Protein backbone atom coordinates (compact mmCIF):
# COMPACT_ATOMS: atom_id res chain seq x y z
CA UNK A 1 0.00 0.00 0.00
CA UNK A 2 2.86 2.36 0.79
CA UNK A 3 3.84 2.49 -2.88
CA UNK A 4 0.42 2.03 -4.46
CA UNK A 5 -0.18 5.70 -5.28
CA UNK A 6 3.41 6.63 -6.11
CA UNK A 7 4.53 3.69 -8.26
CA UNK A 8 2.25 4.57 -11.17
CA UNK A 9 3.70 8.10 -11.18
CA UNK A 10 7.36 7.23 -10.72
CA UNK A 11 8.55 7.17 -14.35
CA UNK A 12 6.76 10.39 -15.28
CA UNK A 13 7.99 12.09 -12.10
CA UNK A 14 11.56 11.10 -12.94
CA UNK A 15 11.20 12.58 -16.44
CA UNK A 16 9.93 15.86 -14.93
CA UNK A 17 12.84 16.07 -12.48
CA UNK A 18 15.50 15.17 -15.05
CA UNK A 19 14.34 18.04 -17.28
CA UNK A 20 15.59 20.34 -14.50
CA UNK A 21 19.12 18.93 -15.03
CA UNK A 22 19.96 18.31 -11.37
CA UNK A 23 23.47 17.35 -10.34
CA UNK A 24 22.28 16.27 -6.93
CA UNK A 25 19.01 15.45 -5.16
CA UNK A 26 18.11 15.32 -1.49
CA UNK A 27 15.40 12.66 -1.10
CA UNK A 28 13.66 13.46 2.19
CA UNK A 29 11.61 10.53 3.45
CA UNK A 30 13.42 8.25 1.02
CA UNK A 31 11.81 5.17 2.59
CA UNK A 32 13.01 2.01 0.79
CA UNK A 33 15.17 3.90 -1.74
CA UNK A 34 12.77 3.09 -4.56
CA UNK A 35 12.74 6.61 -6.07
CA UNK A 36 16.52 6.97 -5.79
CA UNK A 37 17.14 3.57 -7.36
CA UNK A 38 14.85 4.31 -10.30
CA UNK A 39 16.17 7.78 -11.10
CA UNK A 40 19.78 6.56 -10.93
CA UNK A 41 19.01 3.78 -13.39
CA UNK A 42 17.92 6.49 -15.85
CA UNK A 43 20.74 8.95 -15.11
CA UNK A 44 23.86 7.56 -13.47
CA UNK A 45 25.54 10.98 -13.14
CA UNK A 46 23.25 12.28 -10.40
CA UNK A 47 24.28 12.07 -6.76
CA UNK A 48 21.52 11.44 -4.24
CA UNK A 49 21.32 11.73 -0.47
CA UNK A 50 18.48 9.86 1.23
CA UNK A 51 17.17 11.27 4.50
CA UNK A 52 15.01 9.12 6.76
CA UNK A 53 14.74 7.47 10.17
CA UNK A 54 17.52 4.99 11.04
CA UNK A 55 15.43 1.85 10.40
CA UNK A 56 14.33 3.15 6.98
CA UNK A 57 17.92 4.09 6.11
CA UNK A 58 19.03 0.51 6.78
CA UNK A 59 16.33 -0.79 4.45
CA UNK A 60 17.24 1.76 1.77
CA UNK A 61 20.96 0.87 2.08
CA UNK A 62 20.17 -2.78 1.49
CA UNK A 63 18.06 -2.02 -1.59
CA UNK A 64 20.59 0.45 -3.01
CA UNK A 65 23.41 -2.06 -2.51
CA UNK A 66 21.46 -4.84 -4.23
CA UNK A 67 21.14 -2.51 -7.25
CA UNK A 68 24.90 -1.76 -7.23
CA UNK A 69 24.26 1.97 -6.81
CA UNK A 70 25.94 2.53 -3.44
CA UNK A 71 28.67 4.76 -4.97
CA UNK A 72 26.04 7.29 -6.05
CA UNK A 73 24.00 7.48 -2.85
CA UNK A 74 24.75 8.98 0.54
CA UNK A 75 22.56 8.42 3.56
CA UNK A 76 21.57 10.85 6.29
CA UNK A 77 19.91 9.17 9.22
CA UNK A 78 17.76 11.64 11.16
CA UNK A 79 14.40 12.48 12.58
CA UNK A 80 13.43 15.43 10.39
CA UNK A 81 11.43 16.93 13.27
CA UNK A 82 14.50 17.24 15.50
CA UNK A 83 15.15 20.97 15.40
CA UNK A 84 18.78 20.48 16.52
CA UNK A 85 19.59 18.63 13.29
CA UNK A 86 20.47 20.53 10.11
CA UNK A 87 20.14 18.82 6.76
CA UNK A 88 23.01 18.61 4.26
CA UNK A 89 23.18 21.66 2.00
CA UNK A 90 23.47 22.82 -1.61
CA UNK A 91 21.04 20.54 -3.46
CA UNK A 92 19.55 21.29 -6.87
CA UNK A 93 16.36 19.37 -6.05
CA UNK A 94 14.82 18.42 -2.75
CA UNK A 95 12.35 15.62 -3.37
CA UNK A 96 9.50 14.61 -1.08
CA UNK A 97 7.14 11.91 -2.30
CA UNK A 98 4.07 11.26 -0.17
CA UNK A 99 6.04 12.43 2.82
CA UNK A 100 4.40 15.62 4.02
CA UNK A 101 0.98 13.99 4.36
CA UNK A 102 2.40 12.12 7.37
CA UNK A 103 2.61 15.31 9.45
CA UNK A 104 0.42 17.97 11.03
CA UNK A 105 0.40 21.55 9.72
CA UNK A 106 2.99 22.99 12.13
CA UNK A 107 5.41 20.16 11.39
CA UNK A 108 4.92 20.50 7.64
CA UNK A 109 5.87 24.18 7.81
CA UNK A 110 8.93 23.34 9.96
CA UNK A 111 10.03 20.62 7.52
CA UNK A 112 9.67 22.90 4.49
CA UNK A 113 11.51 25.71 6.30
CA UNK A 114 14.35 23.34 7.17
CA UNK A 115 14.45 21.92 3.63
CA UNK A 116 14.62 25.42 2.14
CA UNK A 117 18.00 25.91 3.83
CA UNK A 118 19.40 22.93 1.91
CA UNK A 119 18.70 24.34 -1.55
CA UNK A 120 21.42 25.47 -3.94
CA UNK A 121 21.11 29.01 -5.33
CA UNK A 122 18.66 27.99 -8.06
CA UNK A 123 17.40 24.84 -6.37
CA UNK A 124 13.79 23.71 -6.16
CA UNK A 125 11.71 21.71 -3.73
CA UNK A 126 9.54 19.16 -5.54
CA UNK A 127 6.63 17.71 -3.58
CA UNK A 128 4.62 14.77 -4.94
CA UNK A 129 1.27 14.15 -3.26
CA UNK A 130 -2.19 12.87 -4.27
CA UNK A 131 -3.96 16.25 -3.96
CA UNK A 132 -7.63 15.43 -3.80
CA UNK A 133 -9.12 18.53 -5.44
CA UNK A 134 -6.82 18.19 -8.47
CA UNK A 135 -8.17 14.80 -9.57
CA UNK A 136 -9.70 14.06 -12.98
CA UNK A 137 -12.62 12.19 -11.48
CA UNK A 138 -14.87 12.78 -8.49
CA UNK A 139 -14.52 9.13 -7.44
CA UNK A 140 -10.77 9.51 -7.29
CA UNK A 141 -11.09 12.57 -5.05
CA UNK A 142 -13.51 10.65 -2.81
CA UNK A 143 -11.10 7.71 -2.48
CA UNK A 144 -8.16 9.97 -1.63
CA UNK A 145 -10.14 12.02 0.90
CA UNK A 146 -11.23 8.82 2.62
CA UNK A 147 -7.69 7.54 2.86
CA UNK A 148 -7.19 10.21 5.54
CA UNK A 149 -9.27 8.45 8.23
CA UNK A 150 -7.33 5.24 7.54
CA UNK A 151 -4.00 6.96 8.15
CA UNK A 152 -5.32 8.93 11.11
CA UNK A 153 -6.65 5.79 12.79
CA UNK A 154 -3.85 3.37 11.91
CA UNK A 155 -0.71 5.44 11.35
CA UNK A 156 0.04 8.44 13.52
CA UNK A 157 -3.22 10.12 14.49
CA UNK A 158 -3.07 13.15 12.21
CA UNK A 159 -2.08 12.22 8.67
CA UNK A 160 -4.35 13.55 5.98
CA UNK A 161 -4.45 13.97 2.23
CA UNK A 162 -4.20 17.58 1.10
CA UNK A 163 -6.29 19.85 -1.02
CA UNK A 164 -4.45 22.46 -3.08
CA UNK A 165 -5.37 25.40 -0.82
CA UNK A 166 -3.87 23.71 2.24
CA UNK A 167 -0.73 22.73 0.35
CA UNK A 168 -0.28 26.28 -0.95
CA UNK A 169 -0.79 27.66 2.56
CA UNK A 170 1.91 25.41 4.06
CA UNK A 171 4.35 26.27 1.28
CA UNK A 172 3.80 30.00 1.65
CA UNK A 173 4.10 29.87 5.46
CA UNK A 174 7.54 28.29 4.98
CA UNK A 175 8.64 31.26 2.86
CA UNK A 176 8.44 29.40 -0.45
CA UNK A 177 6.57 30.12 -3.67
CA UNK A 178 4.99 27.66 -6.06
CA UNK A 179 6.51 28.06 -9.52
CA UNK A 180 4.67 25.18 -11.18
CA UNK A 181 2.17 22.44 -10.42
CA UNK A 182 1.76 19.39 -12.63
CA UNK A 183 -1.37 17.31 -12.05
CA UNK A 184 -2.62 13.90 -13.16
CA UNK A 185 0.68 12.06 -12.95
CA UNK A 186 0.13 8.33 -12.68
CA UNK A 187 -3.25 7.47 -11.26
CA UNK A 188 -3.62 10.48 -8.96
CA UNK A 189 -0.41 12.40 -8.18
CA UNK A 190 0.51 16.06 -8.44
CA UNK A 191 4.01 17.51 -8.33
CA UNK A 192 4.28 20.95 -6.76
CA UNK A 193 7.55 22.73 -7.61
CA UNK A 194 8.65 25.47 -5.22
CA UNK A 195 11.44 28.02 -4.90
N, C-alpha and C positions, 0 to 999 in steps of 0.2 A: 504493500500500500504506500509505503514511503516514497517510492519512485513512480507510482502510477501516473500522477499528473505530469511530472517533469520529463519522463522518458520520451513521450511522444513529441516533446518540444526540443529535445536536446540537439539534434542535428541542425535545425533551423536557428536555434539560439547561438550555436557555435559559429555558423555562417555570419550572423549579425555581429558578433564580437570580433571575428577575424577581419571584417571590413574596417574596423577601427585601427588595425595594424599594431596591436599591443606587443611590447617586448616582454612585459611581465604582467601577471595577474595575481591578485590576492583573492583567494577563494574562501570567503568567510562562511563557516558552517558547511565545510567541505564534505562532511559525512563520510561516505565510503570511498571517496575519491573518484566517483563515477564521472562527474563533469571533467575533472582534471585529466583523467585517463583518456577520455574521448577527444578533448580538444588537442591534446598532445599527439594523438595518433594522426590528426589532420595537419598540425603544424608543429614540427619537432623543434623549432627554434625558440619557442616561447618558454619562459621560466615561470613556474607557478609556486606559490606558497599557500598551503592549506592551513586554515585556522579552525580549530575545533577543540572540544573537550578531550582530555587524555585518552579515554577509552575509544573515542571515534578516530583519533589520530592513529592509534595502533591498528585499527581496522583498515584505515586508508593506506597506511604504510604497507601492510600486507598485500593489498590489492594493487598498489602502484608497483611494488617489487615484482609481483607475478606478471605484470605487463612490461617488465624491463625498462621502466621509465624513472627509476629512482634518481638518476643523475640530473633530471630536469625539475624535480619537485623538492621543495623544502617544506618543513612542517613546523607549525607554531602551536604548541599545546597551551591552551588558555581558556578560562571562562571569560567570555567577551564582556560580561557584566561587571567584572572586577575592575573598578575604577583606577586601581593602582597599576594596572597593566596597560602599556602602550603597545599598539600594533606596529609591525615593521612598516617602513615608509618607502615612498617614491614608486608607487605602482601606477601603471597606465590604466588598468581596469581593476576595480574592486567588484567582485561578483558575489551576489547573494541569491541563491535559488531556493525558494520556499523556506526561507530562514526567518524572515521578520515576522511571519504569521505565528511564530511560536512565542511571541513576547507581548507584553502589555504596552500601551502607548508610551508611557514614560521611558521604558527600556528601549523601545524602538528609536526614540529620539536620541537617547544616549549612545546607542550603537551607531547610528548614522553620523552623529557628531564625532565619535571616535574614528570611524572609518574615513571621514573627510580628511583627517590629519594624515592619512596614509597615502593620499593621492599625489601623483607627480603633478607638475605645473599644469599640464593639459589633460590630466586624468579624469576618468568618469566612473561613477558608481552605477552599476547595472543591476537592477533588482528584478528577478523573475518571480511572479506570483500569479495565481489564478484569481484575477480581480473580477468579482461577480457581476458588477454592472457594465462590464465590457465584453460580455459573452454574445455570441451570435444568436443563441436560442434561449428562450425563457426557461426551458427545462434545465439547461446547463447552469444558469444562474441559481435556480432553485436547489440543485444538487450541491453546488459549491457553498451556498449560504448554509445549508443544513449539514455540511461537514463540520462547521464551527461547534455545534453542541457535542459532536463526537470527540473532538480534540479537547474541548473544555472539560468534559466528563472523564475522559480516559488519559489525557496527556498531562497537562500542567495546570488546569483550572482557569486559564484565561486566553488560550489561543483562539484566534478567529480569522476568518477569511475577510479580506478587505474589499471595500468599494473604492472607487477612484478618488472620491473626495477625502476620505480618511488618509489614503496613501499620500496624496498631495499635501495634506496638512502636516503629516509627520515629516515629510521631506523638507518642507518650508521651515518648520520649527527647528530643524537641524542646521539651518543656514545654507541649504542647497536649493537649486532650481532644476526643474524638469526641462530637459532640452528636447526630448523625444519620447514618445510612447508607441510601442508596436504591439498591437493586439492580435488575437486569434492565431497564436503560435501553438502548434500541436493541437490537442483537443480543447484547451481552455486557457492557455497562459498568455500573460502580457509581460513585456520587458519595458521597464521604466528606466530611462537613461538620465542621469543627473550630473550636474557640475556644481 
